[in-house]
Amino acid sequence: MKISRRAEGIAPFYAMEFARNAAELEAQGHHVVKLNIGEPDFGPPPAVLAAAREVSDGRPLAYTGALGLPELRIAIADFYGRHFGADVDPRRVAVTSGASAALLMSCAALIDPGDEVLIGDPSYPCNRQFARAFGAQVGLIETTAESRFQLTTDDVERAWTDTTRGVIVATPSNPTGTSMPYDELLAMTDLVAARGGWSIVDEIYLGLSDPGPDGRAPRSILATDTPGTAETVVINSFSKYFGMTGWRLGWCIVPDELVGVIERLAQNFYVCPPTPSQYAALACFTPESLAVAEDNRREFARRRHLVIDGLARIGLDVPVVPDGAFYVYIDVSSTGMSAAEFCDRALREAHVALTPGKDFGPAGADRFVRLSYAASTEDLALAVDRLGTFVGVRP
């Protein structure tokens, strides 16, 4: 069978490869601390589970509209207004089969073969794979600790060419957990719009950002009306802030002229988002569920401090302390091991699963390792102790 060039060009997602290897070790009777996958251990708020049980009473669960339940689109728009300061017309909200489907359809809607798309390095690997699948030439721009591993407006301006059509950014970022300064994000999207381009802003971890000095939640890019935000697609998900990873539900907020395009793509790609998940997700926006989600965010912040302090104690360097999500990007070059060797040996010898930097781009592939602290405090403390023994530091 002849495999398409598109499929042959897709690299493995190494975080999942380490998950498979960890499962093999567990099958042999070892206890593996799995810090390689970005999956909250809390699960959804109780009201979501209760709603799921209620709709599983045998009633027909037919297709919804391709853009999702109208009442869920309204709830998401209201959430963006109350939580992230953005006035969003529910018509512009498309509920999707996970944030992955939102990214997939956004790329399908905006990219023609040969278009260049600019993405920071390091970054979530699937973003560049989606872009490449639709024929984009991905321009990876190396970022540094000085810019908190985020693109800058100057980076984009220098890299822009006659074939550049858009930019994909994530704030907070996977794998670094760092955010882009809000004014910088606005300036970047304005620059892109002035060049006739589009921006995709991944806000999947926005709900897990640290609050500002005034205690308020961070603002969405859509909270400010500029020429750039008018040409911006925002991606978000129920997976992280609401803990609904396996429910495969996300959303995108798109400019008016893309609503019909996204609807046609959804109709053809997957008909509609999963109906049971949509009905259950309505319960995410009750005061009780939002209180649970905020408690979980605060718990992630506590876990971050535990991990940062523990890594410092055992001599592993974190060049930039994250301010959101649940990831720490560790420089392991001081150990004399490459990132891939460090992860391989940490799994085999210390039974701690991590993700090597090669998942996130070539710039720091040999130096950096991602740790996800979306695990219990007990597992995190155990992992730090095991890693300390592994690198030769007494716990």
Disulfide bonds with the S-S distance in Angstrom:
none
